[in-house]
Amino acid sequence: MSPAEFPTSLTAAQKSHFLTHGFVHLSACFSRDASAAFTANLWTRLGMSPDDKSTWHNERTNMPSHNAVRISEFAPKAWSAICELVGGEDRISEETKVWKDSFIVNLGKEGQGAGPFRELDGWHVDGDFFLHFLDSPEQALLVIPIFSDIAPGGGGTAICTDGIRVVARHLYDNPNGVTPWMHVRGTPEPTGPDRLSFFSSIVQNRELASDASFHEMTGAVGDVYLLHPLMVHSASKNVTRIPRVITNPPVTLKAPFSFNSAGDGFSLVEQKTLRELGYPTGLEGWKIEGEREMIVPRRVKIQEEMKERERERLAREGNGDSTFSDSEIHKSTNTPTRIEHELYDLGDNTLQLVVDFGPVAAHGEHNFGGARACENHGVPSIPLDPRHKALPVSRQIGRKVDRECHVPIRIIKSDEEHRAGMVQHKPDTDAVFVFLAVFV
């Protein structure tokens, strides 16, 4: 289904606001009861008390995830708007159709003042797990579901709408790709103030970022903000010290954004990017010149260690992983792993992924409401014999796939434990497999 044919859920005013400012604010996308159930064990996981500020030992915490809910069930209005902004549900990768309980908690600290947004030191764009191109599919939308009431000065995410234009132009001018910190690919990850210097140089320059372009994402429990993926944003100071709880789930596309298609074929996100570049009718002939590449960010190891401590606290309290009724629950690991693999095109829109996972079994995606993989090809459900490290040679039929793509798969470790994930396939190289969920 093309973007022009996708059923509308956003009003004309909301679409206009997104195309002008790069974000839309949706009210009451999920109930307070749903929010309370999803966040029920938050304070146990933090090791803090909501009623005793002396236990608030961190100003801000980016928590790991244990559980998730399917967006279409938990927040159907938000899901419909997400689909419309990116050009349809069929463009979205299966693994980002859930929201995880990886809460971002801002408790503030005693005695701090708010100060101008320009002076915040955390300005960035999301996507620390891949090299960035103008058409990168890995971070197709910035989503902020709100799980606590946020008043002005309450730590709502700060955004700079003028920053979209600067980042888009930088990516357009660097078709070989740049690091998540917008440096030339191959540049080591900077430390200290230099790490985010590209973004701070935008917000501190009044010629690039007007005062009117700064906003704080305030709202009520159940509200959701949907923002352009190149939106420059930062954590802000919570001077109210009323706990602020949000999440920041990515939306990933199956294929890169397309800026070469004809007018009405562009999604709203693509239209906004093209407007910021000054080419509203498209970028005829533009293409990337470097290889796409996934990155394992430092936070992965940090959050795995945090997750273990959270599990210990939950066990001590006799409070296991939270559940949410009438929703499919996933336990997530989200740890990228290198794998040896081969990908074959068997015809009839069927792909066969041959991987080396050691003593496990591999299936194509078949329990996600239909096969969704690699340019709408299906992935077959051919089991891998646990005694072998690859499918038998006799099953390796068909033509090797020589294009880059993303393939969702399931890994069956036992009758009780299933893992789902996404393989980034590049011809003649190891793939990157990201464990997305463990189904129990």
N, C-alpha and C positions, 0 to 999 in steps of 0.2 A: 504494500500500500504506500503510495507516495505521500509526502507531507500535505499536498493539496487535497488529498482524499481523506485524510485522517479525521475522524469525528472530533469536533471542537468541544473543549471543556473550558477554555479560557475565554473571558469576555473580550470584546474588541478593545476596551480600555486597558485590560491587563496585557494584551498582546502589544499594544502601542507603548505601554510603560516599559515592557521588556525590551522592545526595539530601541527605545530612547535611552533608558537607564541601565539595562542589562540585568534586571532582577524583577521578580514579582513576589508579593506577599500574599499567601493564602491563609485564610482564617479557619479555625475549627476543622482541621483535617482528621483529627482523632480525638477521642474523648479523654477527660481527666481520669476516668476509671481505667481506661486502656493504658494511659501513661503511668498511673500508679502501679498497675500490675507489672508493667515492663521494667520499671525502676525499683521494684520492691526490695531488692537486696543491695542496692547501690551503696548505702552507708556501711554495711557489713563488708563489702568488697573494698571500700576505701580504708577501712580500719579507723573510722572516725565516728563521732556522734553528731547528729544534726543539731543537738541542743547544747553542745559544749564546744565553744570556739577554741578552747585551749587544745583540743584534739585536731584542729585543722592545720596540720603541719605542712601542707602544700597549698600555695595560692591557686595554682591551676594543675589539673591532672587530666591527661589523655589516657583513658582506660582501655585495656584490651577488651576483646569480646568473648562471650560465652554462648550467647543465644541470639536468635534472630527471628523476625516475623516477616511474612511476605507483605510487601507494600500494598498490593492490590486489595488485601483483606484488612490490613491495619489502618491504612489511610488512602481509601480509594480515590478521593478527590485529588490528593497530591499525586497519586500514581497516574491518573488520567492526564494531569497537567504536565508531568514529566514526559510522558509519551508524546504529547503534542509538541512540546518544545524541541525535542530531538528528532521528530519526524516519524514517530510511530513505534509501537511496542515491538514490532518485528526487527527493529534496528538495535534493540538493547540486549546485551549479553545476559544470559540467564543468571549468572552469579551475582549480578547487582540488582536483582529484582527483590532483594530482601534488605531490611534495615537491621543492623546488629546493635547489640547493647554496649557498644564501645563509646561510652558516654564521655563527654568533655565537660569537666566540672570546673567552674571558676568561683572560688570562695572569697576572693579579694584578700587584702591584708590590712591590718590595723594602721590607721593614720595616713593612708595614701590618698592623694587627690586625683581627680580625673585627668586634667591637663588636655591640651589640644590633641586631636587624633593624629595630626601630622607627626607628633613627637613619639608616637608608639614605636617600639623597636621590633615588632613581629610581622611586618608587612611581607606578604608572599602570595603566590598562587599555588593551588594544590597540585599534587602529583609528584611526590618525591620518589616514586617507584618506576619511572621511565624517562627516557630522553624525550624532550619536547619538540614537536613539530607543530606547524599551524593547524594541521588536520588530525592531530593525535586523537585516537578513539578512547584511550584509557581513562581520561577524565573529561567526560562529555558535558557534565553539568555539576555545579556546586550546589549541594542540597543541605539545608539546615533545618531539621525538625526540632521543635522547642518542647522540652519536658519540664520547664519551670517558668513561672511568670517572670518576664524580664522588663523592668522599668528603665527609663533613661538613667544612665550611670550604673546600671546593674550588670555590666560585663557583657552586654550584647556584642556580637561580632561587629567590628568596624569595617566598612568597605569604602573603596575609592572608585567610583564608576568611571572616571576619566582614565584610570589605569588600563582599562581594556584596550584602548586604542594604542597605547605605547607598547604593551606586551604583544598585541597582534602584529604590529609593524615589525617588531624585533624578530618574531618568528617568521614572518614573511621574508625578511631580509637574510635569514639564516636557514635555508632549506636543507642544510646538512645536519641540522638538529642542534639543540643546546641542552645543557644540564638543567635539572630542576631549579637551579639558582640563576638560570639564564646566561651562564657562561658558555664559551665555546666548548663543544664536546671534547672529552679527553682532559679537561681541566679538573684537577683534584678538588674534592669537596672542600670549600673554604671553611674557616673557623672564625669565631668571634664576629665582630661587626661586618667583616667582609662577606659573610655568608649570605646576607640579605641586602647587600648594598645596592643591587640593581633596583630593587623595589623601593627602598628608602629614598633613592635618588628621584624617583617619580613623585612620591607623596610630598616630599619636601620642596619641590619645584612648583611654584605657583603658576608658572606658565604652562606646565603639563597637567596640573591638578588644581582645579578651582575649589574654593571653599564649599561651593554648592555640591560638589561631587562626593563629599564625605557623608556617610550615613551610619547610624547604629541600628543593628537588627534587634529591635525590641518586639515584644509580643506576649501572647498568652499561651498557656499550655495547650498543645494541639495545633498551633500555628506552624506553618512551614514556609521557609524562604527557598526559592529556586533562583539560582544566579548563573550567569554566563561563566563557563569554565575558566576564562582568563580574568575573572574579577580579582583585583588585588584586594586583599583583606588582612585583618590582623585581630588577634585577641585584644580586648580592651580592658580597662581597669574597672573592677567591680567595687565601687565606692560604697554601695549600699550594704555590702556583705550579706545580702540575701542569696543563698546558693543558686547559681545559674547552671542549668543542666541542658545540654544540647547534644546532638550527634552531628557527624559530618560525612555521610555516606557518599561514595562516588557513584556515578552512573557511567558504565563502560559500554561502548558500542561494539558491535561485531566487526564493523569495517570502519575505516577512517571517514571523517567528514569529507563531503564532496563540495568543492567550490567551483566546479566547472560545468555543472548541470544548468539547464535552462531555468529562467526566472522563477516560476511558481514551484519548481522542484526543490527549492531550498527549504530546509527546516528553519524555525525561528532562530535557533542558535546560529546556524550558518548565515542567515540574513544579517544578524547583528554583527558577526565577525566581518562580513563583507562591507557593511555600512561603515564600520570603524576604519577599514582600510581605504575607503573611498572608491570601492569597486562593487556597487550594489548589484550589478548584472552578472557578476562572476569573474573568476580568474582564469581566463582562457589560457591553457597551456601550462599553468603553474603546477609543479610537482615537487615532491621532496627529492633530495639528492643523496641523503645518507641512510644507513640502515636503522630501522627501529630497534630499540634495545630496552630491555627491562633492567631495573636496578633493584638490588636488595637494600633498602634503607636501614640506617642504624637503629631506627626505632623498633624494628622487628624483634631484635634480640632483647631490647629493653622491655618490650611489652610481653614477650614470652616469660621473662622473669617476673614481671608484675602479675601475670596470669597465675603463676604457681603460688605466689603469696596470697592472691585473692581466693584461690581454691582452698588453701589452708584455713583462711578466715571463715569461709563458708562452711567448711567441715566442722570447725570448732563450734560454730553457732548452730550446727544442725540445720543449716539453711543451704540446701543444694542449689543447683542452677535453677534460675527462675523459669517458669513456663507461662505461656499465654494461651488460653483456651481458644479452640476453633482456628488456630493458626499452625502452620508447619514450623517446627522449631529445629534449628540447626546449631550445632556446636562448631565453632570456627577455629581454624588454626592459621590460615592465611599466610603460610610460610613458603616463599618461593624456593623451589628445588630444581637443580639442573638434572635433566634426564636425557639419555640417548634414545633416539626415536627415528622412525621413518613413517611417512604418511603416503598412502596410496589412494588413488582415485579409482574406484571400482565401477564407475558408470552408474547410471540411474540415480544421480544425485547422492551417491553413497561414498563415504570416505572410510578407510581403515587405518587406524593409528596403531603402529607397532612400536611398543615401548619396552624399555628395560627397567622394570621396577623391582627386580628380584622376585622373591616368592610371594607374589600377589596376583590377583586376577584383575583384568581390565575390561570394562564394558564401555560402549559408546553411551552417550546421554540418551536415556529413554524413559526416565521418570520425572521429567520436568515439563510435562504438558506438551510433548511433541519434540521431535529432534530439531535442535537449533545449533548449527555449527557452520563455520567456514563458508561464508557467502550463501547461506541457506542450504548447504549440503547437510545431509543427515550423517550421523556417525553410527556404524553398525554395532549391534550388541553381540559381539563375538568374544566369548570368554577366553582368557589367557590361562592355560594350564598352569597351576601353581608350581609344577615341577620344572617349568621352563622359564627362561628369561625373555623369551620373545614368542610371538605366534609361530607355530610350525611353518617351515619354509613353504609347504604346499599351500598354505593360506595366504602367502604374500603374493597376491596376484594384482593385476591392474597396473596403472601408470603412476610413477612417482609424482607427487605434487611438487611443482617447482615454483610456487608462489607463496608469499607470506600470508599467514592467516592465523586465526585463533580457533581452537577446537575444544569444546567442552567435553569432558569425559567423567566417568565414575570409576572409582577403584574400590573393589570389594575385598576387604581384608579378612572378613569372616562373615558368618550368617548374621551377626549382630551389628557389624560396623561397616558402613559404606562411606567413602569419601568422594566428593565431587570437586571438580576443578577445571581449570582452563589451561590448555597448552598453547604457548606462543610458538608456532611452527615457523622456522626459517630453513630453507633448503640447505642441506649439507652442513648443518651445525647442530649442536645440542639444542634442545628446546628448553624452555623454562616452564615448569609445571607449578601452578599455584594451588595449594590445597585450599578449597573454599569452604567446605563444610563437611562435618561428620554427621551422618544421619543415624539416629539411634531410636 
